[in-house]
């Protein structure tokens, strides 16, 4: 079974796929060692690691370098967050996908919002056509790649986000998306409604207030992501430890609390 086939299968299991979100080789190796069955990059974590704000401020070449190193060190299916595609023209996005495919990447997250002066939601029809062109090219070139279409309806607080998410999920599925990713959806009734109105696997993300995994499973969620919150938590721990070293004038706390995350 190829990595792509395995990745597809993981979206059709009795329990949701719990995706290990990573930002460098070490995080990927740790996730694999801890039993995660698939990995996904976090664009926010990679951006912050390299000194950028999230929102395609990172160059695609920089992203590609990180992905190449991760792909070389893991045997797990790897999906890559490409934000809006790292290109305004479809030809540039397709070129980026070809480079990822050559590295063995089996999936992408691609989002329906863009950073202008602030983050804005693209018209659903425009983004659907964008997805359709990508899917047509992948099929024509026999490039197996799972398209996880992210909709930022809840993240951006759009009016009637549940109804708009349902509408967009339908359009994106018709355009060739293989899954729909809805960051910041947390209410049980919202999740239940979205899941029940689309045949696409629904992906939710770690945010405050997200229901426990057992409940998400019962609601029909098929994929759960960490986003950048694991990386952010680790940076908080680093900040705490650095402050204690500075104020206490000792490395004692590092060794006393080794392994317990404090």
C-alpha positions, 0 to 999 in steps of 0.5 A: 500500500502506498503512503497516499493509499494509507493516508486515504484509508486513515480518513475512513477508520472507526476513529478519527485520524489524529494528525501530528502537526510538525515544524521540523525534523525533530518534531516529526521524529518524535511524533512518529516515535509516539505512535502517530500514523500521519503527519502534517506541517503547521505553516504557522509553526514553521513561519514562527520558527523562521522568524515570520508572521503566519500568512505566506510571509514565509517563502515557498522555497523556505517551506520546501527546504523544511518539508524536504528534511522532514520527508527524508526522515519519516516513513509516515504519510505527510501532508503539507499546509500550503496556506493559499498556495504560495502563488496568486496564479494557478500555474505557480501553485501547480508548480509548487505542488509538483515540487511537493509531490516529488518529495513524496508529499501525499496531501495538502491543506489549502485555504479559502482566505487570503492576507490583504490588509487583513485576512479576507474570505475569498468568494466561494465560487472563485475558490471552487474554480481554483480547487477544480483547476488544481484537481484537474491537473493532478488527475491529468498528471496522475499525481495522487494528492489529498486536497484538504480544503480549509474554510475560514468561515468560523475563524473569521467570524463570518455571518451565519458561519454554520450555513456558510460552511455547509454551502462551501463544503458542498461547492468544494466537494463538487470541485474535487476536494477530498476533505474539508477543514474547519478551524475554530468550529467548537460547538457540538451542534455546529460540528454535527450539522457540518458533518451530516451535510457533507460526504467529505471527511471533516477536519477540526483543529485544536482550539480552546473549547474543542470537545474531547476526542471521544465526543468528536468521534461520536459527532462523525469528525474524521480528522483532528489536527493540532495546528500550531498550538503544540509549538506555541506551548513548547515556546511558552515552556522555553520562555518559562525555563529561560526566565527561571535560569536568569532569575535563579542563576542556576540550571537546577530547574532544567534537570529537576523537571526534565521530562514532565513538561514544566 
